[in-house]
Amino acid sequence: MRYLPQPAVDDIEFVEVMHALSDQVRLRLLTALADDAEHACTAAAEGIEVHKSTTSHHYRVLRDAGLISARQDGRNRFIQLRRTDLNIRFPGVLDAALAAGATVIAAAEAGSEPS
């Protein structure tokens, strides 16, 4: 088992976090992790219609921005939201992102564009 590289709490940059949150797929992935449990990458992406390689790219953007942590155990990768670290660094940002993610999901289920 090994943890994949991620920024330390003090190295998480606001601009990188905002960039990572600027994509609807990444918001949906982040919302799937809102329960703070560790998830297999495939389980967290369930119901999100993007190719596996695209999903991997989105996970990397989220990890590089400091939003998630990832560990590899054999051929499996597990991810978890870094809620505590993000709330220390940028209080309130994660809660706003998760609320936006819920709006994106609701709009997708209703067949409309989020506002």
Residue pairs with C-beta under 8 A, 6 or more apart in sequence:
1 71
1 72
1 73
2 71
2 72
3 69
3 70
3 71
3 72
4 63
4 69
4 70
4 71
4 72
4 77
5 63
6 63
6 64
6 66
6 68
6 69
6 70
6 82
7 13
7 64
7 65
7 66
9 66
9 85
9 88
9 89
10 89
11 66
12 65
12 66
12 85
12 86
12 89
12 90
13 65
13 66
14 90
14 93
16 64
16 65
16 66
17 65
17 66
17 67
17 86
17 90
17 93
19 61
19 65
20 26
20 61
20 62
20 64
20 65
20 67
21 27
21 30
21 67
21 97
21 100
23 58
23 61
24 104
24 114
25 48
25 50
25 54
25 55
25 58
26 58
26 61
26 62
27 97
27 100
27 101
27 104
28 48
28 101
28 104
28 105
28 108
29 44
29 45
29 48
29 55
29 58
29 59
29 62
30 62
30 67
30 68
30 81
30 97
30 98
30 101
31 98
31 101
31 102
31 104
31 105
32 39
32 44
32 45
32 46
32 48
33 39
33 44
33 68
33 79
33 80
33 81
34 81
34 98
34 101
36 80
36 81
36 83
37 80
38 78
38 79
38 80
39 78
39 79
39 80
40 76
40 77
40 78
41 55
41 56
41 59
41 70
41 76
41 77
41 78
41 79
44 79
45 55
48 55
50 58
59 68
59 70
59 77
59 79
62 68
63 69
63 70
63 79
66 82
66 85
66 86
66 89
67 81
67 82
67 86
67 94
68 79
68 80
68 81
68 82
69 79
69 80
69 82
70 77
70 78
70 79
70 80
71 77
71 78
72 78
81 94
83 94
86 93
86 94
87 94
100 114
103 114
103 115
104 114
106 114
107 113
107 114
107 115
108 114
